Amino acid sequence: MDAVLHALSDESRRTMLEMLRDHPATVNELAAALPIARPGVSRHLRVLREAGLVEVRQDAQWRTYSLRPEPLAELDEWLGRYRALWQRRMDALHAEIARGKQQRKAEQ
């Protein structure tokens, strides 16, 4: 999971994953959407590949990259425990705000 978090820490890599969420793409297609040179795109793709977030398929002279969602599902499962914690806190905050509104109405 550390490799996935590291891969997601970069905005360019997140942008690539967003693009690949919709459809597979070549390095050139990804590079056209980013303000970095093609060698930089290739380096970012290597990080994503090593984290297991993308897979590559060789089509003649082209390499086509596609998203592998499994590592993101694992990350989502891990984050779920924290999401539940925050949901309980948000519910408590909502209840406190509602109680404060009721008290203000009663005081009027």
N, C-alpha and C positions, 0 to 999 in steps of 0.2 A: 504494500500500500504506500510505502514511502516513495517509491518510484512514480506512482500515479500522482501523488500530491506534488512532487517536484515538477512533473510534466505539466500539471495544471497551473503551476505558479507563474507561468509566462503568458502574457496576453496574446502573443503571436500564435502560440500553440493552442490556446483556447479558441482563437479565431479559426484555426485550421480544423479543429474538432467540430465547430459549429458548421463549417462548410461541408465536412464529411458526414455530418448527421443527415443531411438531405440527400447526398448521392456521392459515390466514389469520385475521385478526382486525381489528375496527374500532378506532378510537381509543378509543371508550367501553369496549370490552372490555379493552383494554390498560390504560386508566386505572383501571379497577376493581381491577386486580391490583397496582397500584403506590401507594405512599404519597405521590404528588405530584399536583398539580392537572392538569386536562386541558390547559391551555396549556403546561405543562411537558412533558407527554407529546408534544404536537405538536412542540415544539422538538426533543426527542430523536429523534422520527421523521424530522424534516428532516435531522438529522445522519446518521442511518442511510441515508436515501434518497440524500443527496449522496455517501456512501461507496459506494453501489451495493449495500448489504446488503439493502435492502428495495425492493419496488416497490408502487405504489399503483394500485388500480382503483376507478373511480367507479361506484357502483351507486345510481342515483337520488340521494338526499341523503346516502348513506353512502359513506365511503371505506374500502375494505378493503385492508389491508396484508398482504403475503406475503413470505416470506424468499427472497432470491436467494443461493444457496450458492456461486456462482462466486468471489466475492472471498475467501471463507473457504478455498476449495480452493487459491487462489493463495497465501494466507498459509500454509496447511499445507505447501505445496511448499517455500516459503522456510524455514520452521521445520524441515523435514526434514533439512537439512544440520546444524543444531544438535542435532537429536534423535540423529543418527548419532554425533556427537561425544560426547554424554552417554552413549549406549549403550556406546561403547567404554570410557569411564571407569567406568561401572557394572560392566561385565564385568571390568575390571582389579581393581576393588575386591572383587568377588566372588571372584576367583582369589586375591587376597591374603588374604582372610578364610579361605578354605579351606586355604591353605598354612599359616597360623598355627594353625589347628585341628589339622592333621596334625603340626606341630612339637610342640604341647603334648601330644598323645597319645604321640609318640615319646619325650618327656622323662619320662613317667610310669613 
